[in-house]
Amino acid sequence: MANVLCIPSPKEDIDGSMVRDVYYEEGDLDRIILYCEQNVITVAQIFLHLRNEPLMEDAEIKKV
């Protein structure tokens, strides 16, 4: 959906099909947490776009 709406997705490292392997084979829970946080940001951007509101700027997104 983000791609169709031309909304940049911050997800770069893994995609949903890789979460199982990252957890069970690598045990890298931090990587999965980051992936989920990036999903939430993307969904929020889609929501804002559909409401005809400005997208969040990078400076507005708190990185933990």
N, CA, C and O of each residue as an XYZ file, in Angstrom:
256
protein
N       0.816     -1.180      0.000
C       0.000      0.000      0.000
C       0.870      1.259      0.000
O       0.580      2.225     -0.705
N       1.932      1.235      0.794
C       2.827      2.394      0.840
C       3.417      2.665     -0.541
O       3.512      3.817     -0.964
N       3.802      1.631     -1.225
C       4.380      1.788     -2.559
C       3.367      2.401     -3.522
O       3.715      3.293     -4.296
N       2.128      1.938     -3.484
C       1.076      2.446     -4.368
C       0.825      3.929     -4.102
O       0.580      4.697     -5.033
N       0.885      4.335     -2.827
C       0.629      5.725     -2.455
C       1.881      6.598     -2.507
O       1.844      7.775     -2.148
N       2.981      6.012     -2.955
C       4.271      6.724     -3.041
C       4.739      7.234     -1.679
O       5.293      8.327     -1.562
N       4.507      6.428     -0.669
C       4.951      6.753      0.686
C       6.224      5.954      0.937
O       6.222      4.728      0.822
N       7.312      6.643      1.281
C       8.555      5.904      1.520
C       8.426      4.986      2.724
O       7.856      5.358      3.750
N       8.951      3.806      2.585
C       8.949      2.845      3.680
C      10.353      2.756      4.256
O      11.316      2.530      3.523
N      10.474      2.933      5.562
C      11.804      2.881      6.168
C      12.345      1.469      6.326
O      13.476      1.283      6.776
N      11.548      0.476      5.961
C      11.987     -0.908      6.130
C      13.065     -1.232      5.103
O      12.847     -1.133      3.896
N      14.205     -1.612      5.598
C      15.325     -1.900      4.711
C      15.962     -3.257      4.976
O      16.499     -3.891      4.067
N      15.899     -3.691      6.215
C      16.670     -4.859      6.632
C      15.966     -6.173      6.323
O      16.547     -7.044      5.675
N      14.732     -6.330      6.774
C      14.015     -7.585      6.580
C      12.584     -7.292      6.138
O      12.108     -6.161      6.239
N      11.907     -8.329      5.647
C      10.488     -8.209      5.356
C       9.746     -9.290      6.136
O      10.364    -10.139      6.779
N       8.425     -9.253      6.074
C       7.606    -10.156      6.875
C       7.915    -11.630      6.683
O       7.785    -12.421      7.618
N       8.324    -12.003      5.478
C       8.610    -13.413      5.216
C       9.874    -13.900      5.937
O      10.112    -15.104      6.031
N      10.669    -12.973      6.437
C      11.937    -13.333      7.067
C      11.868    -13.361      8.598
O      12.806    -13.817      9.252
N      10.755    -12.871      9.171
C      10.664    -12.735     10.623
C      10.862    -14.073     11.330
O      11.575    -14.137     12.332
N      10.251    -15.130     10.833
C      10.382    -16.451     11.456
C      11.844    -16.877     11.543
O      12.317    -17.285     12.603
N      12.552    -16.780     10.426
C      13.959    -17.197     10.413
C      14.815    -16.325     11.321
O      15.699    -16.820     12.019
N      14.544    -15.023     11.305
C      15.319    -14.119     12.168
C      15.114    -14.499     13.634
O      16.053    -14.427     14.427
N      13.910    -14.898     13.995
C      13.637    -15.274     15.392
C      14.185    -16.650     15.738
O      14.945    -16.799     16.695
N      13.800    -17.653     14.961
C      14.151    -19.034     15.324
C      15.571    -19.436     14.954
O      16.180    -20.253     15.645
N      16.102    -18.880     13.886
C      17.448    -19.285     13.470
C      18.527    -18.333     13.978
O      19.642    -18.758     14.281
N      18.196    -17.045     14.072
C      19.185    -16.069     14.510
C      18.959    -15.601     15.943
O      19.881    -15.119     16.600
N      17.722    -15.747     16.421
C      17.400    -15.301     17.768
C      17.545    -13.802     17.958
O      17.817    -13.336     19.065
N      17.367    -13.050     16.892
C      17.606    -11.603     16.917
C      16.300    -10.836     17.117
O      15.736    -10.282     16.174
N      15.838    -10.818     18.349
C      14.575    -10.163     18.679
C      14.640     -8.653     18.437
O      13.641     -8.052     18.041
N      15.786     -8.043     18.665
C      15.927     -6.596     18.434
C      15.664     -6.230     16.975
O      15.069     -5.191     16.688
N      16.098     -7.065     16.079
C      15.876     -6.836     14.648
C      14.380     -6.895     14.321
O      13.890     -6.111     13.509
N      13.665     -7.816     14.948
C      12.224     -7.946     14.735
C      11.495     -6.752     15.344
O      10.534     -6.252     14.760
N      11.936     -6.297     16.498
C      11.330     -5.120     17.125
C      11.468     -3.919     16.208
O      10.500     -3.184     16.010
N      12.636     -3.706     15.650
C      12.858     -2.591     14.727
C      11.955     -2.714     13.503
O      11.374     -1.727     13.053
N      11.839     -3.915     12.972
C      10.974     -4.157     11.821
C       9.522     -3.780     12.152
O       8.853     -3.126     11.351
N       9.042     -4.187     13.317
C       7.667     -3.877     13.725
C       7.470     -2.381     13.932
O       6.439     -1.831     13.544
N       8.449     -1.721     14.538
C       8.354     -0.276     14.729
C       8.282      0.433     13.379
O       7.523      1.389     13.217
N       9.059     -0.027     12.423
C       9.041      0.577     11.097
C       7.699      0.344     10.406
O       7.230      1.201      9.657
N       7.079     -0.814     10.655
C       5.745     -1.083     10.122
C       4.735     -0.081     10.672
O       3.897      0.431      9.929
N       4.813      0.195     11.959
C       3.887      1.135     12.590
C       4.042      2.526     11.978
O       3.048      3.202     11.712
N       5.267      2.951     11.757
C       5.511      4.254     11.134
C       4.890      4.307      9.746
O       4.248      5.293      9.384
N       5.078      3.260      8.981
C       4.528      3.208      7.631
C       3.007      3.253      7.647
O       2.399      3.970      6.853
N       2.389      2.490      8.546
C       0.923      2.494      8.645
C       0.421      3.882      9.050
O      -0.593      4.349      8.531
N       1.121      4.536      9.966
C       0.736      5.893     10.374
C       0.822      6.853      9.187
O      -0.048      7.706      9.013
N       1.857      6.717      8.380
C       2.002      7.574      7.202
C       0.862      7.327      6.208
O       0.328      8.272      5.628
N       0.499      6.082      6.017
C      -0.619      5.748      5.123
C      -1.905      6.376      5.652
O      -2.674      6.961      4.889
N      -2.138      6.256      6.955
C      -3.325      6.834      7.581
C      -3.377      8.340      7.345
O      -4.416      8.874      6.955
N      -2.261      9.023      7.579
C      -2.213     10.471      7.361
C      -2.496     10.808      5.901
O      -3.243     11.741      5.606
N      -1.907     10.061      5.009
C      -2.119     10.304      3.576
C      -3.598     10.166      3.210
O      -4.138     11.002      2.485
N      -4.247      9.126      3.701
C      -5.649      8.888      3.384
C      -6.566      9.948      3.990
O      -7.685     10.145      3.514
N      -6.105     10.624      5.024
C      -6.871     11.718      5.621
C      -6.498     13.062      5.011
O      -6.951     14.109      5.473
N      -5.672     13.028      3.974
C      -5.192     14.252      3.306
C      -4.461     15.178      4.267
O      -4.580     16.401      4.180
N      -3.716     14.593      5.172
C      -2.906     15.353      6.116
C      -1.441     15.204      5.720
O      -1.076     14.234      5.055
N      -0.606     16.147      6.117
C       0.820     16.028      5.781
C       1.454     14.819      6.464
O       1.112     14.468      7.593
N       2.381     14.198      5.754
C       3.114     13.064      6.331
C       4.072     13.560      7.399
O       4.486     14.719      7.391
N       4.417     12.675      8.311
C       5.395     13.019      9.335
C       6.768     13.173      8.685
O       7.141     12.415      7.789
N       7.490     14.151      9.148
C       8.883     14.344      8.726
C       9.770     13.428      9.570
O       9.394     13.027     10.672
N      10.942     13.105      9.044
C      11.869     12.247      9.795
C      12.151     12.780     11.203
O      12.272     12.007     12.153
N      12.255     14.099     11.329
C      12.563     14.709     12.636
C      11.424     14.511     13.635
O      11.643     14.589     14.844
N      10.213     14.256     13.143
C       9.052     14.059     14.015
C       8.944     12.624     14.525
O       8.184     12.349     15.453
N       9.683     11.737     13.936
C       9.607     10.317     14.284
C      10.697     10.019     15.298
O      11.888     10.141     15.011
N      10.266      9.626     16.491
C      11.221      9.341     17.563
C      11.857      7.982     17.344
O      11.165      6.965     17.287
N      13.149      7.966     17.224
C      13.903      6.714     17.078
C      14.376      6.294     18.453
O      14.961      7.083     19.196
N      14.114      5.039     18.779
C      14.513      4.530     20.092
C      15.701      3.629     19.946
O      16.196      3.095     20.937
